[in-house]
Amino acid sequence: MKKYRNIGHHERTIRVGVGFLLLALSGFSLLPGWGDLVLLIVGLIALLTGIIGYCPAWQALGINTCPLHKPEHAPSHTHPSAHEHQDPSSHRT
């Protein structure tokens, strides 16, 4: 199922936390009328997308915060040896 994910780890954590918060707030009946229902629905959406790791809205917008593959040729942080950078014209004869 990893190939269908488009939400990264940090965003998933935030979505789950916000989802639980909104669900808890909807239980206290803080907002009049439809407010609690809106909090409940948005909280469920945030919680489910955070748990699953996939957001259809992000796919429609072309957003992907989940790195699936490491770059094939990552830059090396080691210094190359001196003989690799020698200019052939700098050789003394």
C-alpha positions in Angstrom: 0.0 0.0 0.0 3.0 2.3 0.3 2.9 3.1 -3.4 -0.5 4.9 -2.9 0.8 7.2 -0.2 1.1 10.9 -0.9 1.4 12.2 2.7 4.8 12.3 4.5 5.5 11.3 8.1 5.4 14.8 9.6 2.2 15.7 7.8 0.6 12.5 8.8 1.5 13.1 12.5 0.0 16.6 12.3 -3.2 15.4 10.6 -3.8 12.7 13.2 -3.3 15.2 16.0 -5.5 17.8 14.4 -8.1 15.1 13.7 -8.2 14.0 17.3 -8.4 17.6 18.5 -11.3 18.4 16.1 -13.2 15.3 17.1 -12.8 16.2 20.8 -13.9 19.7 20.2 -17.0 18.5 18.3 -18.0 16.4 21.3 -18.1 19.5 23.6 -20.8 21.2 21.4 -18.9 24.5 21.3 -20.3 25.7 18.0 -24.0 26.3 17.4 -26.0 24.7 14.6 -23.9 22.9 12.0 -20.6 23.8 13.6 -20.2 20.6 15.6 -21.1 18.5 12.5 -18.5 20.4 10.5 -15.8 19.8 13.2 -16.7 16.1 13.3 -16.5 15.7 9.5 -13.3 17.6 9.1 -11.8 15.8 12.1 -12.7 12.4 10.7 -11.2 13.4 7.3 -8.0 14.6 8.9 -7.7 11.6 11.1 -8.4 9.0 8.4 -6.0 10.6 5.8 -3.4 10.8 8.5 -3.7 7.2 9.4 -3.9 5.9 5.8 -1.3 8.3 4.4 -3.3 9.1 1.3 -5.2 12.3 0.5 -7.3 12.5 -2.7 -7.3 16.3 -2.6 -3.4 16.2 -2.6 -3.5 13.9 -5.6 -5.9 16.2 -7.5 -3.6 19.1 -6.8 -0.4 17.1 -7.7 1.0 17.5 -4.2 3.1 14.7 -2.8 4.9 15.1 0.6 5.8 11.4 0.9 9.3 10.6 -0.4 9.0 7.0 -1.7 12.4 6.6 -3.3 15.8 7.8 -2.4 17.7 9.6 -5.2 19.8 7.1 -7.2 22.9 9.1 -7.2 23.0 11.0 -4.0 25.8 13.6 -3.8 28.7 12.3 -1.8 29.9 14.2 1.2 33.4 12.7 1.1 36.3 14.6 -0.5 37.7 13.0 -3.6 41.3 12.1 -3.6 43.7 14.7 -5.0 44.7 12.6 -8.1 41.1 12.8 -9.4 41.2 16.5 -9.8 44.6 16.9 -11.3 44.7 18.8 -14.6 46.8 16.9 -17.2 48.4 20.2 -18.3 49.7 20.9 -14.8 52.1 17.9 -14.9 55.7 18.9 -14.9 57.9 17.1 -17.3 
